[in-house]
Amino acid sequence: MDAHHYGAPAHTANLVQQFLTKHGTIQVAHPPYSSDMSPPDFFLFPKIKYTLKGHRFQDIETIKQNSTQQLQAIPKSELQKCFKD
């Protein structure tokens, strides 16, 4: 599994780093304090926003379900390419 985080203290704590290493998690590098370069900001969120635009949802649970469906519909290769480019 690949993990992308922003260098927050909760993500860089020794205990967390040991856990991620132990479980074979690959961490994707991210320049410090550079949210403008974050793949979720320029790829993931706009993609979900576009597919859900114009829909009305009755409750939070329906929003969660629809968002999850949209996330799962993104091909893994497309998401991986986003993090590599």
PDB file of N, CA, C and O in Angstrom, chain B, residues numbered from 101:
ATOM      1  N   MET B 101       0.846  -1.172   0.000  1.00  0.00           N
ATOM      2  CA  MET B 101       0.000   0.000   0.000  1.00  0.00           C
ATOM      3  C   MET B 101       0.893   1.237   0.000  1.00  0.00           C
ATOM      4  O   MET B 101       1.917   1.279   0.682  1.00  0.00           O
ATOM      5  N   ASP B 102       0.494   2.227  -0.764  1.00  0.00           N
ATOM      6  CA  ASP B 102       1.199   3.501  -0.785  1.00  0.00           C
ATOM      7  C   ASP B 102       0.456   4.484   0.107  1.00  0.00           C
ATOM      8  O   ASP B 102      -0.773   4.463   0.171  1.00  0.00           O
ATOM      9  N   ALA B 103       1.196   5.342   0.793  1.00  0.00           N
ATOM     10  CA  ALA B 103       0.584   6.356   1.652  1.00  0.00           C
ATOM     11  C   ALA B 103       1.154   7.717   1.291  1.00  0.00           C
ATOM     12  O   ALA B 103       2.358   7.869   1.083  1.00  0.00           O
ATOM     13  N   HIS B 104       0.285   8.683   1.222  1.00  0.00           N
ATOM     14  CA  HIS B 104       0.703  10.049   0.931  1.00  0.00           C
ATOM     15  C   HIS B 104       0.202  10.918   2.070  1.00  0.00           C
ATOM     16  O   HIS B 104      -1.001  10.981   2.326  1.00  0.00           O
ATOM     17  N   HIS B 105       1.111  11.582   2.747  1.00  0.00           N
ATOM     18  CA  HIS B 105       0.703  12.465   3.835  1.00  0.00           C
ATOM     19  C   HIS B 105       1.490  13.752   3.765  1.00  0.00           C
ATOM     20  O   HIS B 105       2.423  13.885   2.972  1.00  0.00           O
ATOM     21  N   TYR B 106       1.113  14.684   4.589  1.00  0.00           N
ATOM     22  CA  TYR B 106       1.634  16.044   4.491  1.00  0.00           C
ATOM     23  C   TYR B 106       2.727  16.376   5.501  1.00  0.00           C
ATOM     24  O   TYR B 106       3.062  17.546   5.685  1.00  0.00           O
ATOM     25  N   GLY B 107       3.275  15.387   6.141  1.00  0.00           N
ATOM     26  CA  GLY B 107       4.340  15.649   7.102  1.00  0.00           C
ATOM     27  C   GLY B 107       3.831  16.169   8.430  1.00  0.00           C
ATOM     28  O   GLY B 107       4.592  16.746   9.206  1.00  0.00           O
ATOM     29  N   ALA B 108       2.554  15.972   8.698  1.00  0.00           N
ATOM     30  CA  ALA B 108       1.987  16.399   9.975  1.00  0.00           C
ATOM     31  C   ALA B 108       2.637  15.595  11.097  1.00  0.00           C
ATOM     32  O   ALA B 108       3.034  14.451  10.878  1.00  0.00           O
ATOM     33  N   PRO B 109       2.752  16.170  12.291  1.00  0.00           N
ATOM     34  CA  PRO B 109       3.383  15.449  13.399  1.00  0.00           C
ATOM     35  C   PRO B 109       2.780  14.065  13.648  1.00  0.00           C
ATOM     36  O   PRO B 109       3.499  13.129  13.996  1.00  0.00           O
ATOM     37  N   ALA B 110       1.482  13.936  13.475  1.00  0.00           N
ATOM     38  CA  ALA B 110       0.847  12.631  13.683  1.00  0.00           C
ATOM     39  C   ALA B 110       1.321  11.602  12.658  1.00  0.00           C
ATOM     40  O   ALA B 110       1.297  10.400  12.922  1.00  0.00           O
ATOM     41  N   HIS B 111       1.747  12.070  11.502  1.00  0.00           N
ATOM     42  CA  HIS B 111       2.216  11.161  10.458  1.00  0.00           C
ATOM     43  C   HIS B 111       3.700  10.855  10.577  1.00  0.00           C
ATOM     44  O   HIS B 111       4.146   9.795  10.137  1.00  0.00           O
ATOM     45  N   THR B 112       4.464  11.751  11.156  1.00  0.00           N
ATOM     46  CA  THR B 112       5.916  11.573  11.216  1.00  0.00           C
ATOM     47  C   THR B 112       6.406  11.045  12.561  1.00  0.00           C
ATOM     48  O   THR B 112       7.608  10.853  12.748  1.00  0.00           O
ATOM     49  N   ALA B 113       5.503  10.813  13.486  1.00  0.00           N
ATOM     50  CA  ALA B 113       5.890  10.291  14.800  1.00  0.00           C
ATOM     51  C   ALA B 113       6.586   8.939  14.633  1.00  0.00           C
ATOM     52  O   ALA B 113       6.221   8.153  13.759  1.00  0.00           O
ATOM     53  N   ASN B 114       7.577   8.675  15.465  1.00  0.00           N
ATOM     54  CA  ASN B 114       8.339   7.427  15.366  1.00  0.00           C
ATOM     55  C   ASN B 114       7.440   6.197  15.411  1.00  0.00           C
ATOM     56  O   ASN B 114       7.639   5.254  14.646  1.00  0.00           O
ATOM     57  N   LEU B 115       6.462   6.201  16.295  1.00  0.00           N
ATOM     58  CA  LEU B 115       5.563   5.059  16.432  1.00  0.00           C
ATOM     59  C   LEU B 115       4.806   4.803  15.122  1.00  0.00           C
ATOM     60  O   LEU B 115       4.660   3.658  14.694  1.00  0.00           O
ATOM     61  N   VAL B 116       4.336   5.864  14.505  1.00  0.00           N
ATOM     62  CA  VAL B 116       3.612   5.742  13.234  1.00  0.00           C
ATOM     63  C   VAL B 116       4.553   5.256  12.137  1.00  0.00           C
ATOM     64  O   VAL B 116       4.189   4.377  11.355  1.00  0.00           O
ATOM     65  N   GLN B 117       5.758   5.819  12.071  1.00  0.00           N
ATOM     66  CA  GLN B 117       6.733   5.412  11.060  1.00  0.00           C
ATOM     67  C   GLN B 117       7.089   3.930  11.207  1.00  0.00           C
ATOM     68  O   GLN B 117       7.209   3.218  10.210  1.00  0.00           O
ATOM     69  N   GLN B 118       7.255   3.470  12.436  1.00  0.00           N
ATOM     70  CA  GLN B 118       7.568   2.063  12.679  1.00  0.00           C
ATOM     71  C   GLN B 118       6.417   1.168  12.223  1.00  0.00           C
ATOM     72  O   GLN B 118       6.636   0.120  11.615  1.00  0.00           O
ATOM     73  N   PHE B 119       5.193   1.592  12.522  1.00  0.00           N
ATOM     74  CA  PHE B 119       4.012   0.832  12.117  1.00  0.00           C
ATOM     75  C   PHE B 119       3.937   0.722  10.592  1.00  0.00           C
ATOM     76  O   PHE B 119       3.711  -0.361  10.052  1.00  0.00           O
ATOM     77  N   LEU B 120       4.126   1.844   9.907  1.00  0.00           N
ATOM     78  CA  LEU B 120       4.049   1.850   8.445  1.00  0.00           C
ATOM     79  C   LEU B 120       5.128   0.962   7.830  1.00  0.00           C
ATOM     80  O   LEU B 120       4.863   0.222   6.883  1.00  0.00           O
ATOM     81  N   THR B 121       6.336   1.037   8.368  1.00  0.00           N
ATOM     82  CA  THR B 121       7.436   0.214   7.875  1.00  0.00           C
ATOM     83  C   THR B 121       7.143  -1.265   8.107  1.00  0.00           C
ATOM     84  O   THR B 121       7.339  -2.091   7.216  1.00  0.00           O
ATOM     85  N   LYS B 122       6.678  -1.588   9.298  1.00  0.00           N
ATOM     86  CA  LYS B 122       6.377  -2.973   9.661  1.00  0.00           C
ATOM     87  C   LYS B 122       5.323  -3.579   8.738  1.00  0.00           C
ATOM     88  O   LYS B 122       5.376  -4.769   8.426  1.00  0.00           O
ATOM     89  N   HIS B 123       4.377  -2.770   8.307  1.00  0.00           N
ATOM     90  CA  HIS B 123       3.281  -3.268   7.480  1.00  0.00           C
ATOM     91  C   HIS B 123       3.515  -3.053   5.980  1.00  0.00           C
ATOM     92  O   HIS B 123       2.591  -3.185   5.178  1.00  0.00           O
ATOM     93  N   GLY B 124       4.749  -2.724   5.611  1.00  0.00           N
ATOM     94  CA  GLY B 124       5.116  -2.632   4.204  1.00  0.00           C
ATOM     95  C   GLY B 124       4.496  -1.478   3.441  1.00  0.00           C
ATOM     96  O   GLY B 124       4.302  -1.563   2.229  1.00  0.00           O
ATOM     97  N   THR B 125       4.187  -0.408   4.138  1.00  0.00           N
ATOM     98  CA  THR B 125       3.591   0.754   3.489  1.00  0.00           C
ATOM     99  C   THR B 125       4.679   1.608   2.860  1.00  0.00           C
ATOM    100  O   THR B 125       5.658   1.972   3.512  1.00  0.00           O
ATOM    101  N   ILE B 126       4.495   1.924   1.585  1.00  0.00           N
ATOM    102  CA  ILE B 126       5.427   2.794   0.873  1.00  0.00           C
ATOM    103  C   ILE B 126       4.932   4.222   1.022  1.00  0.00           C
ATOM    104  O   ILE B 126       3.777   4.519   0.718  1.00  0.00           O
ATOM    105  N   GLN B 127       5.799   5.099   1.486  1.00  0.00           N
ATOM    106  CA  GLN B 127       5.404   6.487   1.682  1.00  0.00           C
ATOM    107  C   GLN B 127       5.838   7.324   0.487  1.00  0.00           C
ATOM    108  O   GLN B 127       6.999   7.297   0.078  1.00  0.00           O
ATOM    109  N   VAL B 128       4.896   8.059  -0.058  1.00  0.00           N
ATOM    110  CA  VAL B 128       5.155   8.917  -1.206  1.00  0.00           C
ATOM    111  C   VAL B 128       5.661  10.253  -0.691  1.00  0.00           C
ATOM    112  O   VAL B 128       5.030  10.877   0.163  1.00  0.00           O
ATOM    113  N   ALA B 129       6.796  10.691  -1.209  1.00  0.00           N
ATOM    114  CA  ALA B 129       7.395  11.949  -0.753  1.00  0.00           C
ATOM    115  C   ALA B 129       6.503  13.137  -1.097  1.00  0.00           C
ATOM    116  O   ALA B 129       5.813  13.139  -2.117  1.00  0.00           O
ATOM    117  N   HIS B 130       6.529  14.126  -0.244  1.00  0.00           N
ATOM    118  CA  HIS B 130       5.750  15.348  -0.449  1.00  0.00           C
ATOM    119  C   HIS B 130       6.575  16.515   0.073  1.00  0.00           C
ATOM    120  O   HIS B 130       6.999  16.504   1.228  1.00  0.00           O
ATOM    121  N   PRO B 131       6.809  17.520  -0.763  1.00  0.00           N
ATOM    122  CA  PRO B 131       7.583  18.669  -0.288  1.00  0.00           C
ATOM    123  C   PRO B 131       6.897  19.319   0.919  1.00  0.00           C
ATOM    124  O   PRO B 131       5.674  19.464   0.911  1.00  0.00           O
ATOM    125  N   PRO B 132       7.637  19.707   1.939  1.00  0.00           N
ATOM    126  CA  PRO B 132       7.021  20.306   3.124  1.00  0.00           C
ATOM    127  C   PRO B 132       6.307  21.610   2.797  1.00  0.00           C
ATOM    128  O   PRO B 132       6.790  22.423   2.010  1.00  0.00           O
ATOM    129  N   TYR B 133       5.137  21.791   3.426  1.00  0.00           N
ATOM    130  CA  TYR B 133       4.363  23.033   3.310  1.00  0.00           C
ATOM    131  C   TYR B 133       4.053  23.376   1.857  1.00  0.00           C
ATOM    132  O   TYR B 133       4.130  24.538   1.459  1.00  0.00           O
ATOM    133  N   SER B 134       3.707  22.376   1.078  1.00  0.00           N
ATOM    134  CA  SER B 134       3.452  22.619  -0.331  1.00  0.00           C
ATOM    135  C   SER B 134       2.149  21.945  -0.745  1.00  0.00           C
ATOM    136  O   SER B 134       2.150  21.046  -1.587  1.00  0.00           O
ATOM    137  N   SER B 135       1.051  22.374  -0.163  1.00  0.00           N
ATOM    138  CA  SER B 135      -0.233  21.741  -0.459  1.00  0.00           C
ATOM    139  C   SER B 135      -0.647  21.945  -1.906  1.00  0.00           C
ATOM    140  O   SER B 135      -1.469  21.190  -2.425  1.00  0.00           O
ATOM    141  N   ASP B 136      -0.085  22.962  -2.569  1.00  0.00           N
ATOM    142  CA  ASP B 136      -0.438  23.183  -3.966  1.00  0.00           C
ATOM    143  C   ASP B 136       0.067  22.059  -4.866  1.00  0.00           C
ATOM    144  O   ASP B 136      -0.344  21.969  -6.023  1.00  0.00           O
ATOM    145  N   MET B 137       0.940  21.213  -4.362  1.00  0.00           N
ATOM    146  CA  MET B 137       1.468  20.105  -5.147  1.00  0.00           C
ATOM    147  C   MET B 137       0.843  18.772  -4.746  1.00  0.00           C
ATOM    148  O   MET B 137       1.325  17.713  -5.150  1.00  0.00           O
ATOM    149  N   SER B 138      -0.209  18.819  -3.968  1.00  0.00           N
ATOM    150  CA  SER B 138      -0.825  17.615  -3.460  1.00  0.00           C
ATOM    151  C   SER B 138      -1.732  16.962  -4.510  1.00  0.00           C
ATOM    152  O   SER B 138      -2.659  17.608  -4.998  1.00  0.00           O
ATOM    153  N   PRO B 139      -1.484  15.700  -4.865  1.00  0.00           N
ATOM    154  CA  PRO B 139      -2.334  15.022  -5.847  1.00  0.00           C
ATOM    155  C   PRO B 139      -3.826  15.047  -5.516  1.00  0.00           C
ATOM    156  O   PRO B 139      -4.636  15.188  -6.432  1.00  0.00           O
ATOM    157  N   PRO B 140      -4.228  14.917  -4.243  1.00  0.00           N
ATOM    158  CA  PRO B 140      -5.668  15.028  -3.992  1.00  0.00           C
ATOM    159  C   PRO B 140      -6.238  16.384  -4.404  1.00  0.00           C
ATOM    160  O   PRO B 140      -7.384  16.468  -4.846  1.00  0.00           O
ATOM    161  N   ASP B 141      -5.449  17.437  -4.263  1.00  0.00           N
ATOM    162  CA  ASP B 141      -5.942  18.774  -4.599  1.00  0.00           C
ATOM    163  C   ASP B 141      -6.109  18.982  -6.098  1.00  0.00           C
ATOM    164  O   ASP B 141      -7.075  19.617  -6.522  1.00  0.00           O
ATOM    165  N   PHE B 142      -5.190  18.464  -6.911  1.00  0.00           N
ATOM    166  CA  PHE B 142      -5.281  18.737  -8.344  1.00  0.00           C
ATOM    167  C   PHE B 142      -5.851  17.575  -9.153  1.00  0.00           C
ATOM    168  O   PHE B 142      -6.134  17.741 -10.340  1.00  0.00           O
ATOM    169  N   PHE B 143      -6.025  16.412  -8.546  1.00  0.00           N
ATOM    170  CA  PHE B 143      -6.549  15.272  -9.289  1.00  0.00           C
ATOM    171  C   PHE B 143      -7.811  14.697  -8.654  1.00  0.00           C
ATOM    172  O   PHE B 143      -8.870  14.661  -9.280  1.00  0.00           O
ATOM    173  N   LEU B 144      -7.691  14.257  -7.424  1.00  0.00           N
ATOM    174  CA  LEU B 144      -8.757  13.492  -6.793  1.00  0.00           C
ATOM    175  C   LEU B 144     -10.003  14.319  -6.492  1.00  0.00           C
ATOM    176  O   LEU B 144     -11.099  13.957  -6.919  1.00  0.00           O
ATOM    177  N   PHE B 145      -9.852  15.423  -5.766  1.00  0.00           N
ATOM    178  CA  PHE B 145     -11.016  16.217  -5.375  1.00  0.00           C
ATOM    179  C   PHE B 145     -11.760  16.794  -6.575  1.00  0.00           C
ATOM    180  O   PHE B 145     -12.989  16.730  -6.604  1.00  0.00           O
ATOM    181  N   PRO B 146     -11.064  17.357  -7.568  1.00  0.00           N
ATOM    182  CA  PRO B 146     -11.799  17.858  -8.742  1.00  0.00           C
ATOM    183  C   PRO B 146     -12.542  16.743  -9.489  1.00  0.00           C
ATOM    184  O   PRO B 146     -13.642  16.957  -9.998  1.00  0.00           O
ATOM    185  N   LYS B 147     -11.937  15.563  -9.549  1.00  0.00           N
ATOM    186  CA  LYS B 147     -12.574  14.440 -10.247  1.00  0.00           C
ATOM    187  C   LYS B 147     -13.873  14.042  -9.546  1.00  0.00           C
ATOM    188  O   LYS B 147     -14.892  13.830 -10.203  1.00  0.00           O
ATOM    189  N   ILE B 148     -13.842  13.940  -8.234  1.00  0.00           N
ATOM    190  CA  ILE B 148     -15.042  13.588  -7.476  1.00  0.00           C
ATOM    191  C   ILE B 148     -16.071  14.711  -7.572  1.00  0.00           C
ATOM    192  O   ILE B 148     -17.261  14.459  -7.761  1.00  0.00           O
ATOM    193  N   LYS B 149     -15.611  15.933  -7.443  1.00  0.00           N
ATOM    194  CA  LYS B 149     -16.512  17.088  -7.514  1.00  0.00           C
ATOM    195  C   LYS B 149     -17.243  17.115  -8.854  1.00  0.00           C
ATOM    196  O   LYS B 149     -18.444  17.380  -8.903  1.00  0.00           O
ATOM    197  N   TYR B 150     -16.522  16.843  -9.938  1.00  0.00           N
ATOM    198  CA  TYR B 150     -17.117  16.867 -11.275  1.00  0.00           C
ATOM    199  C   TYR B 150     -18.221  15.812 -11.405  1.00  0.00           C
ATOM    200  O   TYR B 150     -19.289  16.093 -11.948  1.00  0.00           O
ATOM    201  N   THR B 151     -17.961  14.600 -10.905  1.00  0.00           N
ATOM    202  CA  THR B 151     -18.939  13.518 -11.056  1.00  0.00           C
ATOM    203  C   THR B 151     -20.155  13.696 -10.155  1.00  0.00           C
ATOM    204  O   THR B 151     -21.236  13.202 -10.478  1.00  0.00           O
ATOM    205  N   LEU B 152     -19.999  14.387  -9.038  1.00  0.00           N
ATOM    206  CA  LEU B 152     -21.123  14.580  -8.113  1.00  0.00           C
ATOM    207  C   LEU B 152     -21.846  15.907  -8.332  1.00  0.00           C
ATOM    208  O   LEU B 152     -22.892  16.154  -7.731  1.00  0.00           O
ATOM    209  N   LYS B 153     -21.289  16.758  -9.190  1.00  0.00           N
ATOM    210  CA  LYS B 153     -21.865  18.085  -9.420  1.00  0.00           C
ATOM    211  C   LYS B 153     -23.303  17.974  -9.937  1.00  0.00           C
ATOM    212  O   LYS B 153     -23.599  17.182 -10.831  1.00  0.00           O
ATOM    213  N   GLY B 154     -24.178  18.780  -9.359  1.00  0.00           N
ATOM    214  CA  GLY B 154     -25.568  18.816  -9.786  1.00  0.00           C
ATOM    215  C   GLY B 154     -26.473  17.826  -9.077  1.00  0.00           C
ATOM    216  O   GLY B 154     -27.692  17.877  -9.240  1.00  0.00           O
ATOM    217  N   HIS B 155     -25.900  16.929  -8.295  1.00  0.00           N
ATOM    218  CA  HIS B 155     -26.700  15.957  -7.548  1.00  0.00           C
ATOM    219  C   HIS B 155     -27.075  16.536  -6.186  1.00  0.00           C
ATOM    220  O   HIS B 155     -26.298  17.269  -5.574  1.00  0.00           O
ATOM    221  N   ARG B 156     -28.262  16.202  -5.731  1.00  0.00           N
ATOM    222  CA  ARG B 156     -28.717  16.609  -4.397  1.00  0.00           C
ATOM    223  C   ARG B 156     -28.767  15.362  -3.521  1.00  0.00           C
ATOM    224  O   ARG B 156     -29.279  14.322  -3.935  1.00  0.00           O
ATOM    225  N   PHE B 157     -28.239  15.471  -2.330  1.00  0.00           N
ATOM    226  CA  PHE B 157     -28.208  14.343  -1.413  1.00  0.00           C
ATOM    227  C   PHE B 157     -29.026  14.675  -0.173  1.00  0.00           C
ATOM    228  O   PHE B 157     -29.001  15.802   0.323  1.00  0.00           O
ATOM    229  N   GLN B 158     -29.744  13.684   0.314  1.00  0.00           N
ATOM    230  CA  GLN B 158     -30.647  13.893   1.445  1.00  0.00           C
ATOM    231  C   GLN B 158     -29.939  13.882   2.797  1.00  0.00           C
ATOM    232  O   GLN B 158     -30.401  14.508   3.752  1.00  0.00           O
ATOM    233  N   ASP B 159     -28.824  13.172   2.872  1.00  0.00           N
ATOM    234  CA  ASP B 159     -28.134  13.075   4.159  1.00  0.00           C
ATOM    235  C   ASP B 159     -26.646  12.778   3.948  1.00  0.00           C
ATOM    236  O   ASP B 159     -26.203  12.489   2.837  1.00  0.00           O
ATOM    237  N   ILE B 160     -25.905  12.856   5.026  1.00  0.00           N
ATOM    238  CA  ILE B 160     -24.453  12.640   4.988  1.00  0.00           C
ATOM    239  C   ILE B 160     -24.120  11.224   4.526  1.00  0.00           C
ATOM    240  O   ILE B 160     -23.168  11.027   3.771  1.00  0.00           O
ATOM    241  N   GLU B 161     -24.892  10.240   4.970  1.00  0.00           N
ATOM    242  CA  GLU B 161     -24.618   8.852   4.605  1.00  0.00           C
ATOM    243  C   GLU B 161     -24.686   8.653   3.090  1.00  0.00           C
ATOM    244  O   GLU B 161     -23.869   7.928   2.522  1.00  0.00           O
ATOM    245  N   THR B 162     -25.643   9.285   2.445  1.00  0.00           N
ATOM    246  CA  THR B 162     -25.767   9.186   0.989  1.00  0.00           C
ATOM    247  C   THR B 162     -24.583   9.852   0.299  1.00  0.00           C
ATOM    248  O   THR B 162     -24.095   9.358  -0.717  1.00  0.00           O
ATOM    249  N   ILE B 163     -24.127  10.963   0.843  1.00  0.00           N
ATOM    250  CA  ILE B 163     -22.939  11.632   0.296  1.00  0.00           C
ATOM    251  C   ILE B 163     -21.731  10.701   0.410  1.00  0.00           C
ATOM    252  O   ILE B 163     -20.964  10.552  -0.541  1.00  0.00           O
ATOM    253  N   LYS B 164     -21.568  10.082   1.572  1.00  0.00           N
ATOM    254  CA  LYS B 164     -20.450   9.157   1.777  1.00  0.00           C
ATOM    255  C   LYS B 164     -20.505   7.999   0.787  1.00  0.00           C
ATOM    256  O   LYS B 164     -19.490   7.637   0.192  1.00  0.00           O
ATOM    257  N   GLN B 165     -21.690   7.419   0.613  1.00  0.00           N
ATOM    258  CA  GLN B 165     -21.844   6.279  -0.293  1.00  0.00           C
ATOM    259  C   GLN B 165     -21.501   6.664  -1.731  1.00  0.00           C
ATOM    260  O   GLN B 165     -20.777   5.942  -2.416  1.00  0.00           O
ATOM    261  N   ASN B 166     -22.023   7.802  -2.183  1.00  0.00           N
ATOM    262  CA  ASN B 166     -21.762   8.246  -3.549  1.00  0.00           C
ATOM    263  C   ASN B 166     -20.297   8.609  -3.755  1.00  0.00           C
ATOM    264  O   ASN B 166     -19.721   8.297  -4.798  1.00  0.00           O
ATOM    265  N   SER B 167     -19.698   9.259  -2.781  1.00  0.00           N
ATOM    266  CA  SER B 167     -18.279   9.615  -2.877  1.00  0.00           C
ATOM    267  C   SER B 167     -17.416   8.360  -2.929  1.00  0.00           C
ATOM    268  O   SER B 167     -16.465   8.282  -3.707  1.00  0.00           O
ATOM    269  N   THR B 168     -17.751   7.385  -2.102  1.00  0.00           N
ATOM    270  CA  THR B 168     -17.010   6.123  -2.080  1.00  0.00           C
ATOM    271  C   THR B 168     -17.126   5.405  -3.418  1.00  0.00           C
ATOM    272  O   THR B 168     -16.139   4.865  -3.919  1.00  0.00           O
ATOM    273  N   GLN B 169     -18.318   5.395  -3.999  1.00  0.00           N
ATOM    274  CA  GLN B 169     -18.505   4.764  -5.308  1.00  0.00           C
ATOM    275  C   GLN B 169     -17.642   5.447  -6.368  1.00  0.00           C
ATOM    276  O   GLN B 169     -17.049   4.780  -7.216  1.00  0.00           O
ATOM    277  N   GLN B 170     -17.577   6.763  -6.316  1.00  0.00           N
ATOM    278  CA  GLN B 170     -16.765   7.498  -7.291  1.00  0.00           C
ATOM    279  C   GLN B 170     -15.277   7.205  -7.098  1.00  0.00           C
ATOM    280  O   GLN B 170     -14.539   7.057  -8.072  1.00  0.00           O
ATOM    281  N   LEU B 171     -14.842   7.123  -5.849  1.00  0.00           N
ATOM    282  CA  LEU B 171     -13.441   6.789  -5.574  1.00  0.00           C
ATOM    283  C   LEU B 171     -13.102   5.399  -6.097  1.00  0.00           C
ATOM    284  O   LEU B 171     -12.056   5.196  -6.713  1.00  0.00           O
ATOM    285  N   GLN B 172     -13.989   4.454  -5.848  1.00  0.00           N
ATOM    286  CA  GLN B 172     -13.742   3.074  -6.272  1.00  0.00           C
ATOM    287  C   GLN B 172     -13.795   2.923  -7.788  1.00  0.00           C
ATOM    288  O   GLN B 172     -13.240   1.967  -8.330  1.00  0.00           O
ATOM    289  N   ALA B 173     -14.449   3.845  -8.475  1.00  0.00           N
ATOM    290  CA  ALA B 173     -14.552   3.784  -9.934  1.00  0.00           C
ATOM    291  C   ALA B 173     -13.275   4.265 -10.631  1.00  0.00           C
ATOM    292  O   ALA B 173     -13.086   4.011 -11.821  1.00  0.00           O
ATOM    293  N   ILE B 174     -12.410   4.951  -9.903  1.00  0.00           N
ATOM    294  CA  ILE B 174     -11.160   5.435 -10.494  1.00  0.00           C
ATOM    295  C   ILE B 174     -10.210   4.250 -10.643  1.00  0.00           C
ATOM    296  O   ILE B 174      -9.894   3.586  -9.656  1.00  0.00           O
ATOM    297  N   PRO B 175      -9.755   3.979 -11.853  1.00  0.00           N
ATOM    298  CA  PRO B 175      -8.822   2.862 -12.039  1.00  0.00           C
ATOM    299  C   PRO B 175      -7.548   3.065 -11.204  1.00  0.00           C
ATOM    300  O   PRO B 175      -7.011   4.169 -11.119  1.00  0.00           O
ATOM    301  N   LYS B 176      -7.089   1.986 -10.603  1.00  0.00           N
ATOM    302  CA  LYS B 176      -5.892   2.048  -9.762  1.00  0.00           C
ATOM    303  C   LYS B 176      -4.707   2.614 -10.538  1.00  0.00           C
ATOM    304  O   LYS B 176      -3.919   3.390  -9.995  1.00  0.00           O
ATOM    305  N   SER B 177      -4.580   2.230 -11.797  1.00  0.00           N
ATOM    306  CA  SER B 177      -3.450   2.703 -12.610  1.00  0.00           C
ATOM    307  C   SER B 177      -3.501   4.221 -12.806  1.00  0.00           C
ATOM    308  O   SER B 177      -2.462   4.879 -12.835  1.00  0.00           O
ATOM    309  N   GLU B 178      -4.709   4.773 -12.940  1.00  0.00           N
ATOM    310  CA  GLU B 178      -4.857   6.222 -13.109  1.00  0.00           C
ATOM    311  C   GLU B 178      -4.444   6.967 -11.838  1.00  0.00           C
ATOM    312  O   GLU B 178      -3.791   8.009 -11.896  1.00  0.00           O
ATOM    313  N   LEU B 179      -4.832   6.419 -10.705  1.00  0.00           N
ATOM    314  CA  LEU B 179      -4.469   7.032  -9.428  1.00  0.00           C
ATOM    315  C   LEU B 179      -2.962   6.940  -9.188  1.00  0.00           C
ATOM    316  O   LEU B 179      -2.350   7.904  -8.728  1.00  0.00           O
ATOM    317  N   GLN B 180      -2.365   5.798  -9.493  1.00  0.00           N
ATOM    318  CA  GLN B 180      -0.921   5.633  -9.323  1.00  0.00           C
ATOM    319  C   GLN B 180      -0.153   6.580 -10.235  1.00  0.00           C
ATOM    320  O   GLN B 180       0.861   7.146  -9.826  1.00  0.00           O
ATOM    321  N   LYS B 181      -0.623   6.757 -11.458  1.00  0.00           N
ATOM    322  CA  LYS B 181       0.031   7.663 -12.395  1.00  0.00           C
ATOM    323  C   LYS B 181       0.014   9.091 -11.861  1.00  0.00           C
ATOM    324  O   LYS B 181       0.986   9.830 -12.021  1.00  0.00           O
ATOM    325  N   CYS B 182      -1.076   9.471 -11.235  1.00  0.00           N
ATOM    326  CA  CYS B 182      -1.193  10.809 -10.657  1.00  0.00           C
ATOM    327  C   CYS B 182      -0.092  11.062  -9.630  1.00  0.00           C
ATOM    328  O   CYS B 182       0.474  12.154  -9.586  1.00  0.00           O
ATOM    329  N   PHE B 183       0.212  10.067  -8.808  1.00  0.00           N
ATOM    330  CA  PHE B 183       1.223  10.232  -7.771  1.00  0.00           C
ATOM    331  C   PHE B 183       2.642  10.168  -8.332  1.00  0.00           C
ATOM    332  O   PHE B 183       3.573  10.678  -7.709  1.00  0.00           O
ATOM    333  N   LYS B 184       2.818   9.552  -9.491  1.00  0.00           N
ATOM    334  CA  LYS B 184       4.151   9.423 -10.080  1.00  0.00           C
ATOM    335  C   LYS B 184       4.528  10.610 -10.946  1.00  0.00           C
ATOM    336  O   LYS B 184       5.710  10.924 -11.085  1.00  0.00           O
ATOM    337  N   ASP B 185       3.538  11.274 -11.530  1.00  0.00           N
ATOM    338  CA  ASP B 185       3.822  12.397 -12.445  1.00  0.00           C
ATOM    339  C   ASP B 185       4.216  13.650 -11.730  1.00  0.00           C
ATOM    340  O   ASP B 185       4.482  14.667 -12.370  1.00  0.00           O
TER     341      ASP B 185
END
